[in-house]
Amino acid sequence: MAMTMGSKGGPTSNINMTPMIDILLVLIIIFMVITPMTPHGLKALVPQKPKHKHKPPPVNNRTIVVQILDGASPGLPPVVKINQDTVSWSTLGPRLEDIYKTRAEKVMFVRADNNIEFADVARAIDIAMGEDPSIQVGLMTQTINGQQ
């Protein structure tokens, strides 16, 4: 072992590396213990076979589309349809309430012709949200080639 002396013969101060190495070794051991406890991958549920043989009753999962179509002539108000059933503005709310009364999934799509003002689209959305605020509304647009 050698001991260094300062230029004037006094002791010099050096960093003692032993405590730092001890801390690093403890950290390495901690990380080695923790690493196997971390989850590896995702948990997935495997589909199970149905327990009963009979078919469940059919569920009415028909998508609800409120269409706002341009009137036959420029002076007429827009025509409102729920799927293919024509309704008036005054019966739109009660009809939507009847439809969504028995459904768990409350999703409605609104589709309008190109020349319909947005105020009519907003009116249909307001009527639907006034009947049931939990209805989720989606707006349908026409595709590039003009087909829906």
TORGU-898974 format. One record per residue: residue number from 1; x negated, y, z of N, C-alpha, C in turn. Coordinates in Angstrom, 3 decimals. Last residue first. Layout:
BEGIN
[node NUM; [X; Y; Z]; [X; Y; Z]; [X; Y; Z]];
...
***
This chain:
BEGIN
[node 148; [73.230; 6.353; -50.077]; [73.182; 6.182; -48.631]; [72.809; 4.776; -48.275]];
[node 147; [71.546; 8.004; -52.771]; [72.398; 6.941; -52.255]; [72.202; 6.804; -50.775]];
[node 146; [69.742; 9.850; -53.728]; [71.116; 10.281; -53.560]; [72.058; 9.210; -53.067]];
[node 145; [67.097; 9.230; -53.768]; [67.830; 9.024; -55.014]; [69.317; 9.318; -54.876]];
[node 144; [66.401; 9.826; -51.089]; [65.864; 10.626; -52.193]; [66.664; 10.456; -53.470]];
[node 143; [69.347; 9.605; -48.969]; [68.006; 9.220; -49.402]; [67.608; 10.031; -50.611]];
[node 142; [71.008; 11.772; -46.677]; [70.984; 11.023; -47.924]; [69.537; 10.719; -48.290]];
[node 141; [71.184; 11.167; -43.150]; [70.894; 12.000; -44.308]; [70.912; 11.132; -45.550]];
[node 140; [72.849; 11.169; -40.082]; [72.462; 10.416; -41.267]; [72.239; 11.390; -42.413]];
[node 139; [72.076; 11.642; -36.721]; [72.479; 12.284; -37.967]; [71.967; 11.467; -39.138]];
[node 138; [73.441; 10.284; -33.751]; [72.395; 10.277; -34.769]; [72.926; 10.913; -36.031]];
[node 137; [74.107; 10.509; -30.344]; [74.490; 10.925; -31.689]; [73.274; 10.904; -32.592]];
[node 136; [75.393; 8.721; -27.669]; [74.173; 9.118; -28.371]; [74.538; 9.372; -29.822]];
[node 135; [77.529; 9.531; -25.036]; [77.416; 9.082; -26.430]; [76.116; 9.615; -27.018]];
[node 134; [77.951; 10.576; -22.565]; [76.889; 9.570; -22.686]; [76.746; 9.036; -24.100]];
[node 133; [80.134; 12.278; -22.531]; [78.798; 12.867; -22.659]; [77.673; 11.847; -22.815]];
[node 132; [83.010; 11.925; -24.204]; [82.113; 11.092; -23.390]; [80.695; 11.628; -23.555]];
[node 131; [84.417; 14.134; -25.235]; [85.155; 12.952; -24.789]; [84.304; 12.084; -23.868]];
[node 130; [82.417; 15.908; -25.912]; [83.442; 16.344; -24.967]; [84.247; 15.173; -24.424]];
[node 129; [81.039; 14.560; -27.843]; [80.375; 14.747; -26.554]; [81.362; 15.231; -25.489]];
[node 128; [82.945; 14.741; -29.925]; [82.521; 13.434; -29.404]; [81.892; 13.569; -28.023]];
[node 127; [83.102; 17.514; -30.287]; [84.310; 16.765; -29.935]; [83.931; 15.421; -29.322]];
[node 126; [80.439; 18.086; -31.008]; [81.019; 18.662; -29.785]; [82.261; 17.902; -29.336]];
[node 125; [80.301; 16.735; -33.461]; [79.429; 16.314; -32.347]; [79.988; 16.835; -31.028]];
[node 124; [82.151; 18.229; -34.935]; [82.374; 16.792; -34.728]; [81.540; 16.274; -33.562]];
[node 123; [80.856; 20.724; -34.867]; [82.196; 20.580; -34.283]; [82.500; 19.105; -33.994]];
[node 122; [78.555; 20.238; -36.304]; [78.441; 20.555; -34.875]; [79.785; 20.404; -34.177]];
[node 121; [79.740; 19.913; -38.805]; [78.998; 18.797; -38.204]; [78.880; 19.017; -36.697]];
[node 120; [80.763; 22.464; -39.179]; [81.691; 21.332; -39.133]; [81.021; 20.108; -38.515]];
[node 119; [78.417; 23.952; -39.233]; [79.388; 24.231; -38.173]; [80.397; 23.093; -38.049]];
[node 118; [77.132; 23.305; -41.553]; [76.686; 22.640; -40.327]; [77.646; 22.889; -39.168]];
[node 117; [79.325; 22.756; -44.330]; [78.601; 23.649; -43.427]; [78.240; 22.918; -42.145]];
[node 116; [78.805; 20.616; -47.076]; [79.539; 20.856; -45.821]; [78.692; 21.770; -44.939]];
[node 115; [77.412; 19.809; -49.296]; [77.939; 21.177; -49.289]; [78.811; 21.475; -48.073]];
[node 114; [76.684; 17.124; -48.836]; [75.654; 18.166; -48.943]; [76.218; 19.575; -48.818]];
[node 113; [78.705; 15.493; -46.312]; [78.334; 15.795; -47.692]; [77.362; 16.967; -47.714]];
[node 112; [77.468; 13.814; -43.381]; [78.245; 14.867; -44.042]; [77.781; 15.022; -45.478]];
[node 111; [77.616; 11.664; -40.647]; [77.178; 11.828; -42.030]; [78.077; 12.872; -42.682]];
[node 110; [76.615; 10.579; -37.550]; [77.391; 11.602; -38.250]; [76.778; 11.773; -39.629]];
[node 109; [76.990; 7.802; -35.401]; [76.244; 8.462; -36.454]; [77.169; 9.444; -37.160]];
[node 108; [76.835; 6.875; -32.019]; [77.653; 7.370; -33.114]; [76.730; 8.048; -34.125]];
[node 107; [76.878; 4.622; -29.364]; [76.079; 5.272; -30.392]; [77.011; 5.662; -31.530]];
[node 106; [77.007; 3.118; -26.645]; [77.772; 4.258; -27.154]; [76.895; 5.062; -28.102]];
[node 105; [77.475; -0.016; -25.536]; [76.529; 0.783; -26.320]; [77.307; 1.892; -27.012]];
[node 104; [79.799; -0.974; -24.439]; [78.686; -0.658; -23.546]; [77.688; 0.239; -24.270]];
[node 103; [83.215; -0.228; -25.097]; [81.857; -0.516; -25.558]; [80.824; -0.143; -24.512]];
[node 102; [85.746; 0.578; -24.510]; [85.410; -0.824; -24.254]; [83.976; -1.170; -24.640]];
[node 101; [85.798; 3.261; -25.212]; [86.293; 2.865; -23.893]; [85.821; 1.457; -23.534]];
[node 100; [85.192; 3.971; -27.774]; [84.076; 3.813; -26.838]; [84.515; 3.385; -25.444]];
[node 99; [87.756; 4.108; -28.981]; [86.718; 3.209; -29.500]; [85.660; 2.927; -28.443]];
[node 98; [89.112; 6.055; -27.515]; [89.631; 4.690; -27.566]; [88.566; 3.698; -28.026]];
[node 97; [87.473; 8.261; -28.115]; [87.614; 7.811; -26.725]; [88.138; 6.385; -26.679]];
[node 96; [87.918; 8.531; -30.833]; [86.580; 8.143; -30.368]; [86.628; 7.645; -28.926]];
[node 95; [90.628; 9.339; -30.669]; [90.269; 8.103; -31.392]; [88.880; 7.619; -30.971]];
[node 94; [90.510; 11.785; -29.283]; [91.184; 10.627; -28.678]; [90.839; 9.301; -29.359]];
[node 93; [88.893; 13.248; -31.304]; [88.467; 13.020; -29.931]; [89.157; 11.832; -29.275]];
[node 92; [90.488; 13.252; -33.690]; [89.130; 12.704; -33.680]; [88.683; 12.359; -32.259]];
[node 91; [92.884; 14.536; -33.836]; [92.911; 13.147; -33.356]; [91.514; 12.517; -33.308]];
[node 90; [92.220; 17.036; -34.838]; [92.879; 16.962; -33.537]; [92.910; 15.538; -32.976]];
[node 89; [91.141; 16.512; -37.319]; [90.270; 17.088; -36.287]; [90.902; 16.951; -34.907]];
[node 88; [92.359; 13.267; -38.384]; [92.355; 14.733; -38.402]; [91.436; 15.230; -37.293]];
[node 87; [90.958; 10.510; -40.234]; [91.558; 11.092; -39.032]; [91.561; 12.606; -39.191]];
[node 86; [90.696; 7.607; -42.168]; [90.828; 9.056; -42.165]; [91.540; 9.511; -40.895]];
[node 85; [88.413; 5.019; -41.897]; [89.744; 5.476; -41.498]; [89.772; 7.004; -41.432]];
[node 84; [85.917; 4.038; -42.259]; [86.694; 4.300; -43.472]; [88.107; 4.795; -43.165]];
[node 83; [84.351; 5.618; -39.785]; [84.066; 4.512; -40.697]; [84.866; 4.760; -41.972]];
[node 82; [86.451; 8.150; -39.603]; [85.692; 7.294; -38.688]; [85.575; 5.971; -39.414]];
[node 81; [86.433; 11.192; -41.416]; [86.695; 9.760; -41.375]; [85.861; 9.127; -40.277]];
[node 80; [87.785; 14.233; -42.465]; [87.026; 13.546; -41.423]; [87.438; 12.078; -41.418]];
[node 79; [87.442; 16.618; -44.995]; [88.116; 15.391; -44.581]; [87.214; 14.680; -43.577]];
[node 78; [87.482; 20.229; -44.716]; [86.809; 18.947; -44.934]; [87.621; 17.773; -44.374]];
[node 77; [90.291; 22.113; -46.110]; [89.286; 21.828; -45.074]; [88.637; 20.472; -45.333]];
[node 76; [90.543; 23.576; -49.424]; [90.976; 22.624; -48.399]; [89.892; 22.398; -47.350]];
[node 75; [89.529; 25.149; -51.437]; [90.273; 25.800; -50.366]; [90.657; 24.877; -49.219]];
[node 74; [88.251; 23.486; -53.368]; [87.459; 24.396; -52.533]; [88.218; 25.022; -51.373]];
[node 73; [89.675; 20.156; -53.084]; [89.508; 21.432; -53.769]; [88.797; 22.396; -52.821]];
[node 72; [89.221; 17.945; -51.458]; [89.461; 17.745; -52.892]; [89.287; 19.036; -53.678]];
[node 71; [86.506; 18.530; -49.098]; [87.911; 18.440; -49.500]; [88.037; 18.303; -51.016]];
[node 70; [83.708; 16.513; -48.222]; [84.221; 17.739; -48.829]; [85.660; 17.516; -49.287]];
[node 69; [83.597; 14.740; -45.136]; [83.560; 14.790; -46.593]; [84.184; 16.077; -47.086]];
[node 68; [82.025; 13.413; -42.652]; [82.680; 14.691; -42.922]; [82.514; 14.929; -44.420]];
[node 67; [82.264; 10.470; -40.794]; [81.937; 11.100; -42.069]; [82.723; 12.392; -42.210]];
[node 66; [80.896; 8.735; -38.271]; [81.868; 9.805; -38.503]; [81.415; 10.533; -39.766]];
[node 65; [80.477; 5.440; -37.677]; [79.982; 6.522; -38.526]; [81.118; 7.515; -38.719]];
[node 64; [79.606; 2.905; -35.580]; [80.562; 3.994; -35.746]; [79.896; 5.117; -36.536]];
[node 63; [79.110; -0.498; -36.319]; [78.524; 0.830; -36.139]; [79.581; 1.892; -36.416]];
[node 62; [80.418; -3.175; -34.584]; [80.493; -2.356; -35.775]; [79.977; -0.958; -35.479]];
[node 61; [80.459; -5.210; -32.796]; [79.266; -4.375; -32.856]; [79.264; -3.507; -34.107]];
[node 60; [82.470; -6.879; -31.007]; [82.666; -5.874; -32.042]; [81.484; -4.901; -32.017]];
[node 59; [81.548; -10.220; -30.620]; [81.518; -8.878; -30.064]; [81.663; -7.886; -31.219]];
[node 58; [83.159; -13.352; -30.354]; [82.491; -12.345; -31.174]; [82.632; -10.959; -30.553]];
[node 57; [82.488; -15.395; -27.492]; [83.435; -14.670; -28.340]; [82.710; -13.596; -29.150]];
[node 56; [79.950; -17.955; -27.848]; [80.554; -16.833; -27.131]; [81.521; -16.098; -28.058]];
[node 55; [80.532; -21.416; -28.534]; [80.112; -20.099; -29.006]; [80.721; -19.015; -28.135]];
[node 54; [79.544; -24.099; -26.351]; [80.535; -23.345; -27.106]; [80.007; -21.950; -27.455]];
[node 53; [77.479; -25.149; -24.784]; [77.542; -25.514; -26.199]; [78.512; -24.647; -27.001]];
[node 52; [75.281; -23.543; -22.470]; [76.589; -24.068; -22.834]; [76.645; -24.240; -24.342]];
[node 51; [72.707; -22.616; -22.311]; [73.100; -23.691; -21.408]; [74.448; -24.298; -21.782]];
[node 50; [70.496; -21.975; -25.046]; [71.723; -21.670; -24.301]; [72.156; -22.882; -23.480]];
[node 49; [66.962; -22.050; -24.498]; [68.139; -22.586; -25.167]; [69.380; -22.217; -24.367]];
[node 48; [65.054; -19.013; -24.181]; [65.541; -20.285; -23.656]; [66.749; -20.748; -24.469]];
[node 47; [62.099; -17.334; -25.239]; [63.550; -17.539; -25.358]; [63.935; -18.941; -24.892]];
[node 46; [59.745; -16.287; -22.866]; [60.025; -17.202; -23.964]; [61.537; -17.398; -24.048]];
[node 45; [58.386; -13.226; -22.141]; [59.439; -14.163; -21.801]; [59.762; -15.009; -23.032]];
[node 44; [55.074; -12.346; -21.391]; [56.120; -12.498; -22.394]; [57.128; -13.523; -21.918]];
[node 43; [52.739; -10.093; -20.214]; [53.679; -11.142; -19.847]; [54.781; -11.171; -20.891]];
[node 42; [49.579; -9.573; -21.784]; [50.940; -9.149; -21.489]; [51.778; -10.345; -21.074]];
[node 41; [46.137; -9.498; -20.544]; [47.199; -9.737; -21.510]; [48.546; -9.258; -21.013]];
[node 40; [45.211; -9.867; -17.352]; [44.681; -10.081; -18.697]; [45.836; -10.386; -19.628]];
[node 39; [44.990; -7.794; -14.484]; [45.783; -8.641; -15.387]; [45.139; -8.704; -16.772]];
[node 38; [42.338; -8.150; -12.110]; [43.034; -7.319; -13.089]; [43.791; -8.216; -14.058]];
[node 37; [40.867; -9.924; -10.584]; [42.233; -9.632; -10.159]; [43.001; -8.785; -11.166]];
[node 36; [38.259; -10.063; -11.547]; [39.170; -11.188; -11.822]; [40.616; -10.918; -11.422]];
[node 35; [37.327; -7.426; -10.582]; [37.535; -7.731; -11.996]; [38.418; -8.954; -12.228]];
[node 34; [36.769; -7.361; -7.825]; [38.007; -6.763; -8.334]; [38.315; -7.216; -9.757]];
[node 33; [34.247; -8.544; -7.561]; [35.383; -9.131; -6.857]; [36.693; -8.623; -7.453]];
[node 32; [32.639; -6.894; -9.097]; [32.689; -8.315; -9.437]; [33.881; -8.987; -8.756]];
[node 31; [32.934; -4.480; -7.728]; [33.484; -4.610; -9.080]; [33.565; -6.066; -9.515]];
[node 30; [31.561; -5.177; -5.336]; [32.972; -4.784; -5.300]; [33.608; -4.946; -6.682]];
[node 29; [28.973; -5.638; -6.341]; [29.714; -6.733; -5.722]; [31.208; -6.417; -5.669]];
[node 28; [28.343; -3.049; -7.204]; [28.377; -4.160; -8.166]; [29.175; -5.322; -7.597]];
[node 27; [28.383; -1.682; -4.747]; [29.346; -1.349; -5.795]; [29.461; -2.464; -6.826]];
[node 26; [26.172; -2.894; -3.490]; [27.503; -3.030; -2.902]; [28.571; -2.715; -3.941]];
[node 25; [24.133; -2.036; -5.214]; [24.408; -3.461; -5.079]; [25.789; -3.700; -4.472]];
[node 24; [24.262; 0.741; -4.757]; [24.550; 0.201; -6.084]; [24.860; -1.288; -6.020]];
[node 23; [23.451; 0.826; -2.064]; [24.784; 1.298; -2.436]; [25.173; 0.733; -3.803]];
[node 22; [20.809; -0.142; -2.314]; [21.774; -0.856; -1.487]; [23.209; -0.467; -1.856]];
[node 21; [19.694; 1.868; -3.854]; [19.793; 0.529; -4.431]; [20.789; -0.299; -3.630]];
[node 20; [19.775; 3.941; -1.971]; [20.518; 4.052; -3.234]; [20.703; 2.688; -3.879]];
[node 19; [18.043; 3.035; 0.085]; [19.483; 3.195; 0.349]; [20.307; 3.308; -0.932]];
[node 18; [15.512; 2.912; -1.498]; [16.129; 1.723; -0.886]; [17.605; 1.938; -0.553]];
[node 17; [14.267; 5.214; -2.314]; [15.190; 4.571; -3.245]; [15.942; 3.400; -2.609]];
[node 16; [13.514; 8.225; -1.023]; [13.555; 6.831; -0.621]; [14.648; 6.140; -1.438]];
[node 15; [11.524; 10.568; -2.626]; [12.886; 10.056; -2.440]; [12.783; 8.587; -2.079]];
[node 14; [8.862; 12.081; -0.750]; [9.348; 11.297; -1.892]; [10.752; 10.812; -1.588]];
[node 13; [6.777; 14.645; 0.300]; [8.090; 14.022; 0.450]; [8.476; 13.331; -0.852]];
[node 12; [3.454; 14.344; 1.594]; [4.401; 14.776; 0.546]; [5.722; 14.044; 0.752]];
[node 11; [1.316; 15.565; 4.233]; [2.187; 14.542; 3.641]; [3.109; 15.149; 2.579]];
[node 10; [-1.770; 17.370; 3.460]; [-0.536; 17.148; 4.213]; [0.332; 16.070; 3.556]];
[node 9; [-3.996; 18.010; 1.936]; [-4.156; 16.986; 2.929]; [-2.924; 16.698; 3.730]];
[node 8; [-3.498; 19.691; -0.028]; [-4.131; 20.278; 1.138]; [-4.275; 19.249; 2.251]];
[node 7; [-2.250; 18.101; -1.813]; [-3.507; 18.702; -2.227]; [-4.254; 19.312; -1.055]];
[node 6; [-1.008; 15.233; 0.042]; [-0.869; 16.464; -0.714]; [-2.229; 17.036; -1.062]];
[node 5; [-1.425; 11.782; -0.431]; [-1.597; 12.961; 0.403]; [-1.490; 14.179; -0.489]];
[node 4; [0.085; 8.657; -0.515]; [-0.415; 9.840; -1.204]; [-0.458; 11.000; -0.241]];
[node 3; [-0.959; 5.473; 0.225]; [-0.233; 6.621; 0.724]; [-0.804; 7.837; 0.035]];
[node 2; [-0.446; 2.145; -0.778]; [-1.206; 3.387; -0.849]; [-0.334; 4.510; -0.362]];
[node 1; [-0.827; -1.168; 0.000]; [0.000; 0.000; 0.000]; [-0.874; 1.234; 0.000]];
***
